[in-house]
């Protein structure tokens, strides 16, 4: 049985990804940081539909905890599925903050780097030994690496740019194990990420999107699931932007 580990799988894109994969027969290990009730609700939804899932707590900024987390993953694999490896890693967990360059503090800078780059790098490093050969790593970036707005997102966009470069290097360095790595770059989404959207923002984004609306988490989860499927087996080391045609 194929098994996916989805960070931040309790809400938004992570939740959509976990539910879509589960419907396709994939076992799910999802992580959460501070919303255990949301994570358990996702697990219950998967199990009520006949799938298997487990939720584990993970703070992606705490690199020192990754060895212990990997041990928990190993235990979950053995207990739930009788397996020693998993197949797919979806690096989705993240946070956001909007601060103009002139006002960014070192603390804010470090926080974004820790969540979106340092944590992702070392978590991937630690979990790859548990991934089966022929597995697949998905990194989540942002359309803001292509689109540039004076909206206080310089640091966030910059660390996401680093993730896009990392994607190619993971694909190159683990090619001998036939492990693929790809990056999905969503556009503006109508989720609670970064505090959610106002009606005015939804309208403005829709007016600048060819498909005429703001994106939903459910637009991205199935894309990630499709990338992880055998149908996309020849897609490797790529950045795929999913914006509905935002500011082309």
C-alpha positions as CSV (number, residue, x, y, z in Angstrom):
1,X,0.0,0.0,0.0
2,X,1.2,3.5,-0.8
3,X,1.6,5.9,2.1
4,X,1.9,9.7,2.2
5,X,3.1,11.9,4.9
6,X,1.5,15.4,4.6
7,X,2.7,18.2,6.9
8,X,0.1,20.6,8.0
9,X,-2.6,18.1,7.0
10,X,-5.2,19.4,9.4
11,X,-6.5,22.3,7.3
12,X,-6.3,24.1,3.9
13,X,-4.2,22.6,1.1
14,X,-2.8,19.9,3.4
15,X,-6.2,18.7,4.4
16,X,-7.4,18.7,0.8
17,X,-4.3,16.7,-0.3
18,X,-4.8,14.2,2.5
19,X,-8.4,13.6,1.8
20,X,-7.9,13.3,-2.0
21,X,-5.1,10.9,-1.6
22,X,-7.1,8.8,0.9
23,X,-9.9,8.6,-1.6
24,X,-7.4,7.1,-4.1
25,X,-6.4,4.4,-1.6
26,X,-3.3,6.0,-0.2
27,X,-2.6,5.6,3.6
28,X,-2.1,9.0,5.3
29,X,0.2,10.3,8.0
30,X,-0.7,13.9,8.6
31,X,0.9,16.4,10.9
32,X,-0.4,19.3,12.9
33,X,1.1,21.8,15.2
34,X,-1.5,23.3,17.5
35,X,-4.9,22.2,16.2
36,X,-5.2,18.5,17.3
37,X,-9.0,18.6,17.0
38,X,-8.8,19.5,13.3
39,X,-6.3,16.8,12.7
40,X,-8.4,14.1,14.4
41,X,-11.4,15.3,12.4
42,X,-9.5,14.6,9.2
43,X,-8.4,11.2,10.5
44,X,-12.0,10.4,11.4
45,X,-13.2,11.4,7.9
46,X,-10.7,9.2,6.2
47,X,-11.4,6.3,8.5
48,X,-15.2,6.6,8.1
49,X,-14.7,6.3,4.3
50,X,-12.7,3.1,4.8
51,X,-9.2,4.5,4.7
52,X,-6.3,4.5,7.2
53,X,-4.8,7.6,8.7
54,X,-2.8,8.8,11.7
55,X,-2.1,12.3,13.0
56,X,1.2,13.2,14.6
57,X,2.2,16.5,16.2
58,X,5.1,18.3,14.5
59,X,6.5,21.8,14.9
60,X,8.5,22.2,11.7
61,X,10.7,24.9,13.3
62,X,12.1,22.5,15.9
63,X,14.8,20.7,14.0
64,X,16.0,19.1,17.3
65,X,12.7,17.2,17.4
66,X,13.0,15.6,14.0
67,X,14.8,12.4,15.1
68,X,12.0,11.8,17.6
69,X,9.4,12.5,15.0
70,X,11.0,10.1,12.5
71,X,10.9,7.4,15.2
72,X,7.1,8.2,15.6
73,X,6.7,7.8,11.9
74,X,8.5,4.4,11.9
75,X,6.2,3.3,14.8
76,X,3.1,4.5,13.0
77,X,4.1,2.7,9.7
78,X,4.6,-0.6,11.6
79,X,1.5,-0.3,13.7
80,X,-1.0,0.9,11.1
81,X,0.3,-0.7,7.9
82,X,3.0,-3.3,8.9
83,X,5.5,-1.4,6.7
84,X,8.9,0.1,7.3
85,X,8.8,2.8,4.6
86,X,6.4,5.4,3.2
87,X,6.2,6.6,-0.4
88,X,5.2,10.3,-0.6
89,X,6.3,13.4,1.4
90,X,4.3,16.5,1.0
91,X,6.0,19.5,2.6
92,X,3.0,21.7,3.0
93,X,3.1,23.2,6.6
94,X,3.7,26.9,6.8
95,X,2.8,30.3,8.2
96,X,2.8,33.8,6.8
97,X,3.2,37.4,7.8
98,X,3.2,40.6,5.9
99,X,5.8,43.2,6.7
100,X,7.5,45.7,4.3
101,X,11.3,45.2,3.9
102,X,12.1,48.4,5.8
103,X,10.2,47.1,8.9
104,X,11.2,43.4,8.9
105,X,12.9,42.4,12.2
106,X,15.5,39.7,12.5
107,X,13.0,37.7,14.6
108,X,10.4,37.8,11.8
109,X,13.0,36.9,9.2
110,X,14.3,33.9,11.1
111,X,10.7,32.7,11.8
112,X,9.9,32.6,8.1
113,X,13.2,30.9,7.2
114,X,12.8,28.3,9.9
115,X,9.2,27.4,8.8
116,X,9.6,27.5,5.1
117,X,13.2,26.6,4.4
118,X,15.4,25.4,7.3
119,X,12.6,23.2,8.7
120,X,11.6,21.8,5.3
121,X,15.3,21.1,4.4
122,X,16.1,19.2,7.6
123,X,12.8,17.4,7.8
124,X,13.2,16.1,4.2
125,X,16.8,15.1,5.0
126,X,15.7,13.2,8.1
127,X,12.7,11.4,6.4
128,X,14.3,10.4,3.1
129,X,15.9,7.3,4.7
130,X,12.3,6.2,5.6
131,X,11.1,6.7,2.0
132,X,10.8,3.8,-0.3
133,X,12.9,3.9,-3.5
134,X,10.8,5.3,-6.3
135,X,9.1,7.7,-3.9
136,X,8.2,11.3,-4.5
137,X,8.8,14.6,-2.6
138,X,6.4,17.5,-3.1
139,X,7.4,21.0,-2.0
140,X,4.9,23.8,-1.8
141,X,6.0,27.2,-3.0
142,X,4.0,30.2,-4.1
143,X,3.1,32.2,-7.2
144,X,4.8,35.1,-5.4
145,X,8.1,33.8,-6.6
146,X,7.0,34.9,-10.1
147,X,4.5,37.7,-9.3
148,X,6.0,40.7,-7.4
149,X,3.8,43.0,-5.4
150,X,4.8,45.6,-2.8
151,X,2.6,43.8,-0.2
152,X,5.0,43.0,2.6
153,X,5.8,39.5,1.3
154,X,9.5,39.9,0.3
155,X,10.9,37.4,2.9
156,X,8.1,34.9,2.4
157,X,8.6,34.9,-1.4
158,X,12.3,34.8,-1.1
159,X,12.3,31.6,1.1
160,X,9.8,30.0,-1.3
161,X,12.3,30.8,-4.1
162,X,14.9,28.8,-2.1
163,X,12.4,25.9,-1.9
164,X,12.1,25.9,-5.7
165,X,15.9,25.6,-6.1
166,X,16.0,22.9,-3.4
167,X,13.4,20.9,-5.4
168,X,15.8,20.5,-8.3
169,X,18.7,19.5,-6.0
170,X,16.7,16.9,-4.2
171,X,15.6,15.4,-7.5
172,X,19.3,15.3,-8.7
173,X,20.8,13.9,-5.5
174,X,18.3,11.2,-5.0
175,X,17.9,10.2,-8.6
176,X,19.9,7.0,-7.9
177,X,17.0,5.9,-5.8
178,X,14.5,6.9,-8.5
179,X,13.0,9.4,-6.0
180,X,11.3,12.3,-7.8
181,X,10.9,15.9,-6.5
182,X,8.5,18.5,-7.7
183,X,7.2,21.8,-6.5
184,X,3.7,23.2,-6.6
185,X,3.2,27.0,-6.6
186,X,-0.4,28.0,-5.7
187,X,-1.7,31.5,-6.3
188,X,-4.0,33.3,-3.9
189,X,-6.3,30.9,-2.1
190,X,-9.5,31.5,-0.1
191,X,-8.3,29.8,3.1
192,X,-7.5,31.0,6.6
193,X,-3.8,31.1,5.8
194,X,-2.4,34.5,6.7
195,X,-5.7,35.5,8.3
196,X,-8.1,34.8,5.5
197,X,-9.5,37.0,2.7
198,X,-12.0,39.8,2.7
199,X,-14.8,40.0,0.2
200,X,-13.0,42.9,-1.5
201,X,-9.8,40.9,-1.8
202,X,-11.7,37.9,-3.3
203,X,-13.4,40.2,-5.9
204,X,-10.1,41.9,-6.8
205,X,-8.2,38.6,-7.2
206,X,-11.0,37.2,-9.3
207,X,-10.9,40.2,-11.6
208,X,-7.2,39.5,-12.2
209,X,-7.6,35.7,-12.7
210,X,-8.5,34.3,-16.1
211,X,-10.9,31.8,-14.6
212,X,-12.7,34.6,-12.8
213,X,-12.4,33.6,-9.1
214,X,-10.0,33.2,-6.2
215,X,-8.6,29.7,-5.8
216,X,-9.7,27.2,-3.2
217,X,-7.7,24.6,-1.3
218,X,-9.7,22.0,-3.2
219,X,-8.1,23.3,-6.4
220,X,-4.6,22.4,-5.1
221,X,-5.0,19.1,-3.2
222,X,-6.1,17.1,-6.3
223,X,-3.2,18.6,-8.3
224,X,-0.7,17.3,-5.7
225,X,-2.4,13.9,-5.7
226,X,-2.2,13.8,-9.5
227,X,1.5,14.6,-9.4
228,X,2.0,11.7,-7.0
229,X,0.1,9.3,-9.2
230,X,1.7,6.9,-11.7
231,X,0.2,9.0,-14.5
232,X,2.7,11.8,-13.7
233,X,5.7,9.4,-13.4
234,X,7.7,11.3,-16.0
235,X,7.4,14.7,-14.3
236,X,10.5,15.5,-12.3
237,X,12.4,18.5,-10.9
238,X,9.6,20.9,-12.0
239,X,7.8,23.9,-10.7
240,X,4.1,23.8,-11.5
241,X,2.1,27.0,-10.9
242,X,-1.6,26.7,-10.1
243,X,-3.3,30.1,-10.1
244,X,-6.2,29.8,-12.5
245,X,-4.3,32.2,-14.7
246,X,-3.5,35.0,-12.3
247,X,-1.8,38.1,-13.8
248,X,-0.3,36.3,-16.8
